[in-house]
């Protein structure tokens, strides 16, 4: 049996970049980042929060149903992105489609509030458990969309959203469903989450009053780690076969995991990325890859090891290299899908978005095929190759 093509028929996100593709693209075209200061973990901290309009959308969703008032922002973010995506794709309640929306952290803010209350009172709220499980994102999205298809939620740290896309491709190729909603959602801007990142010594200490960019992702000469957290959700609609409304096709997927030498590290030349990229590109000429949207979290080792892996795979003929974390921060489980969004927008507008302070600059070339990378703690890498429809 011939393996069906996998079409991306719609994409939607809600993030510090905005909540519609036109606004998001305009934000990519300017040279400004989306970071602001909030008081977290006992000090002023650079973070990327939703814009004012997007916050209003989330508040309206929360107030629209009494059950939604008890849900974490990670679930509400997923509602906003998923509603718009299925509308764009033309899906309705009669369509049976799979859902896999993962999260690295899940209902972090809500869990911390419930636990604080438990420590103070010795009692847990009735809804504390069902509203803080990782599985509640996809199950609540299915409820909100009135979907009757399979629901999956998972956490594979920062490569979670692209692992969701892998799952969608597998389900579609198996013939078990013809449509699949895949993505990630993350609301990690809490004291404890920021504290954990500071404990790892990877969070940015750059004062944005004295520096243009708190996150220096793709600056390969930086001397300190500069990861900054952001929030948001992003999903795509996948369908089996050629589709008139396809915006791109998934033409290759790759994945790999490294044997751990340290709880959070990957090897000096990111062996996992080398394997995942080679798997994703096994059927194509490497020179046909126009650009790579790197994972590049803004840490010294994270950025450099991925670059070394790309150099190992591509040799001296590197594609254009970019990332969006200098602008929107690291959104953990959502990040890979926001990187895919950047890839799709660059193909749609035939315009490469460079990192403004990187030594790797733009070239005047068509953007038709883009590789997207993501990796999480422990070296669980995913690479997705997409081609313009």
HELIX and SHEET records of a PDB file:
HELIX    1   1 UNK A   21  UNK A   29  1                                   9    
HELIX    2   2 UNK A   52  UNK A   63  1                                  12    
HELIX    3   3 UNK A   66  UNK A   70  5                                   5    
HELIX    4   4 UNK A   73  UNK A   89  1                                  17    
HELIX    5   5 UNK A  108  UNK A  121  1                                  14    
HELIX    6   6 UNK A  136  UNK A  145  1                                  10    
HELIX    7   7 UNK A  157  UNK A  159  5                                   3    
HELIX    8   8 UNK A  160  UNK A  174  1                                  15    
HELIX    9   9 UNK A  191  UNK A  199  1                                   9    
HELIX   10  10 UNK A  271  UNK A  280  1                                  10    
HELIX   11  11 UNK A  286  UNK A  288  5                                   3    
HELIX   12  12 UNK A  300  UNK A  314  1                                  15    
HELIX   13  13 UNK A  325  UNK A  328  1                                   4    
HELIX   14  14 UNK A  332  UNK A  334  5                                   3    
HELIX   15  15 UNK A  335  UNK A  349  1                                  15    
SHEET    1   A10 UNK A 151  UNK A 152  0                                        
SHEET    2   A10 UNK A  98  UNK A 102  1                                        
SHEET    3   A10 UNK A 179  UNK A 186  1                                        
SHEET    4   A10 UNK A 232  UNK A 240 -1                                        
SHEET    5   A10 UNK A   6  UNK A  15 -1                                        
SHEET    6   A10 UNK A 248  UNK A 257 -1                                        
SHEET    7   A10 UNK A 380  UNK A 388 -1                                        
SHEET    8   A10 UNK A 369  UNK A 374 -1                                        
SHEET    9   A10 UNK A 291  UNK A 293  1                                        
SHEET   10   A10 UNK A 320  UNK A 322  1                                        
SHEET    1   B 3 UNK A  35  UNK A  40  0                                        
SHEET    2   B 3 UNK A  43  UNK A  48 -1                                        
SHEET    3   B 3 UNK A 229  UNK A 230  1                                        
END                                                                             
